[in-house]
Each structure stands twice: as structure tokens, then as C-alpha cells.
């Protein structure tokens, strides 16, 4: 594995607070329970950290997780 962690920042509609929106998306993802992602601060901005490092993670797991994350983004927006 060359890269197993990424940071994601969610941008809300114009004029809204991106840090607060990102925090709300993370809260919803954690509450959903399909996958787990944590919050972090990078260059003074709130972001979501996703790590994929377990040998048993399947492509289907990734697809389900991506769908759950998108669902949470849309619900927060």
C-alpha cells in the first residue's frame, strides 16, 4: 500500500461555514455506522480523515462506505 489515508473537506452552499459543515458530515457518518471516519485539523481547516488499512477490506466495503458518505453529505446539506 502506497497511500492508505486521505483527508476530505466538505464545502457547503455559498456563505456557509465549511468547518461546521465538515464536522456535521463527520457526525452523521459516525452515527450511520457503515464506516468510521474521524475529524482532524490540517492547515487550520477542519477535515475528515479516512484510513483504509485492513487486509480484509473489500471493494464492496469501499462502495458501501462511499455511498454512505455521500448520503450523509446530502443529508447535511
N, C-alpha and C positions, 0 to 999 in steps of 0.2 A: 504494500500500500504506500503510495507516494503522498497522498493527501487524504486525511480522514476527518478533518474538521473544517467547517466553513462558518462564516458569520453572515447573518442576514439582517437587514434593516428594512422595516416596512414603512412605506410612505403613505400617509393618509391623503384625503382630499385637500385641496389647496387651503392654506390658512390654519390647518390643524397641527397639533404638536406631534411630531414624528416619534419622539421618545415615549410619550404616553401611549401612542397607538401601538408601537412595537411592544411595550410592556403588556398591553391588553391582549394582543395576539398571543404572546407567550403564555399568559394566564389561561387563555382559552385552550391552547394546545395541551398544556399540562392537565387541565380539567377534563379534556376529551379522553385522554388515556391511550390513544392509539400509539403514540410515541412520546418521548420525553425530550424536551429541549430547554436549555437554561438561558438566562439572561446574562449579559456581560456589558462592560463599557469599553469602547475602543475609540481612541482619539476623541474622547469626551462625548461620544454619542452612544445611546443605548442600542444594543443589538441582540439578536438571538444566536446562540452558539449551538450548532448541530455537529455531533460526532458520530461517525459510523465506523466502528472498530471491532465488532463482534464477528467471528468467523461464521456464525450461524445466520447472519442477516441475509435474507434472500431478496431477489429482485421484486418479488411480490410485496415483501415488507416495505421496501422503498416506495413502491407505487402507492400502497395504502397510506403510508406516512405523508407523502406529498399531497394526496387527496385530502387528508385530514387537516393538514396545514392550510391548504387553500380554502377549505371550508371555514376554518377559524378566521382567516383574513377577511373573507367576505362577510362573515357574521359580525366582525368588529367594525367593519367599515360603514 
